[in-house]
Amino acid sequence: MVILLGVSLTIALCFLGAFIWSVRTGQFEDDYSPAHQILFDDQPLKSTTEVKESLNTESENKSKQ
């Protein structure tokens, strides 16, 4: 019983030390953007009219050749 108490306190202190270390080294400074960064594209999407215009331009170029 005493051994389990000592082991559990040791493990708890290790986790507390890891938490304090991570806070001091800045691991939790920006917790919003990395999780949501994957949801945003690097370049803005084209509107539907821009897509239609580019398709029309491509088809006109092919018909001229």
Stockholm file with secondary structure:
# STOCKHOLM 1.0

chainA/1-65         MVILLGVSLTIALCFLGAFIWSVRTGQFEDDYSPAHQILFDDQPLKSTTEVKESLNTESENKSKQ
#=GR chainA/1-65 SS CHHHHHHHHHHHHHHHHHHHHHHHTTTTSCCSHHHHGGGSCSSCCCCHHHHHHHHHHHHHHHHHC
#=GC SS_cons        CHHHHHHHHHHHHHHHHHHHHHHHTTTTSCCSHHHHGGGSCSSCCCCHHHHHHHHHHHHHHHHHC
//
